[in-house]
Amino acid sequence: MTRRSLALEKLDEFHRRYEEDPWCLHWRGVEQVRHAHVLSVLGTLDLSGSTNTISTLDVGCSRGDFSGKLHNLTGEVTAVDVSQTAVDIATSRYNLDGLVFISQTIPGSSLARGVYDLATCLEVIYYLQEKDRNKFIFEISELLRPGGTILITSLVGGAPYFQPQELQTLVEQSFEEPFMICYGWSMFQQFEQNLFRLYWRLNLAHHYTSGDNGDRDEVTPNSSTTESLAKHLLVNLGKMPVFGWLLRASLVTFSSTVKVLLIWQGPGRLAHRFARLLRLTPSHTIIVARKSPDPADK
Ligand SMILES: C[S@@+](CC[C@H](N)C(=O)[O-])C[C@H]1O[C@@H](n2cnc3c(N)ncnc32)[C@H](O)[C@@H]1O
């Protein structure tokens, strides 16, 4: 995930520029483990809907990677994203009964109120400005049927991200009985993220050298700062296919290693105890909470 929060209006541009997959959600080990972990949490919940399927709203679906997996579990998913580009790509990637992608922004959506059994919001809330975050949670509670469930996740960190307790406090304002699960190890996450950033820079360099000037400002050495010189260096390295190939190969290898390590860990397992001993902090928070079953109770 990007470290800085992107303004909402920039998100469509971001998806257009990196339409091949802005966060590499389909192959980064940490992202796949993240999806698998959330699905395993969902698998433990009683989500029974009014019919055989569980009417689910996936907020901030991007190119649909998680929504597709969610659809296997619940059978009915409305996936929304602020970016029309992301929605168009997702629609062209998935053609499944009961899975629809719609461009909508929350808060402020025109979706039907009180109909969903479950809402998932993975790694979305920190894109909103602080003043809109309460409204976001409140609108999701309005979209859910009485007794419906929200599952929301965020990277753990300083602003714009959340400390686990901060996210729980936010959710508590519109939902009952929230419970919190923290997982992942920030050390692995950080290491992988640094490699990913390098890969990302190379991608920018590739766009630049292949005539797409969209990122010219970001890679042209227009001052003598170390950062701009480093970018310039990467532009030139980006011209060497072997370097790019090696970097990608090492990222994929590292990413798979992290995946194995994260899957290996688990409550009570040796890796988990070892991490506690080293005081490694979790990288992600998941909050699950219920909307009051009483329709009169807001
Ligand atoms: C980091 S991606 C997460 C993708 C997916 N949920 C996952 O975790 O794999 C965040 C997505 O949220 C979307 N988004 C951000 N703010 C939003 C909002 N207020 N309403 C709808 N979508 C939003 C962005 O366009 C982006 O596609």
The ligand as a Gaussian input file, in Angstrom:
#p B3LYP/6-31G(d) Opt

LIG

0 1
 C       -5.747000      -0.283000      -1.373000
 S       -7.112000      -0.580000      -2.389000
 C       -7.828000      -1.978000      -1.562000
 C       -8.369000      -3.006000      -2.517000
 C       -9.062000      -4.189000      -1.835000
 N      -10.107000      -3.762000      -0.921000
 C       -8.057000      -5.019000      -1.091000
 O       -7.879000      -4.848000       0.118000
 O       -7.400000      -5.860000      -1.729000
 C       -8.203000       0.735000      -1.882000
 C       -9.350000       0.946000      -2.851000
 O      -10.347000       1.731000      -2.200000
 C      -10.896000       2.645000      -3.138000
 N      -11.504000       3.736000      -2.349000
 C      -10.859000       4.610000      -1.564000
 N      -11.734000       5.422000      -0.942000
 C      -12.967000       5.028000      -1.342000
 C      -14.293000       5.480000      -1.030000
 N      -14.496000       6.512000      -0.192000
 N      -15.348000       4.865000      -1.602000
 C      -15.142000       3.829000      -2.454000
 N      -13.909000       3.356000      -2.785000
 C      -12.844000       3.948000      -2.232000
 C       -9.692000       3.028000      -3.999000
 O      -10.071000       3.528000      -5.267000
 C       -8.941000       1.705000      -4.092000
 O       -9.320000       0.970000      -5.228000

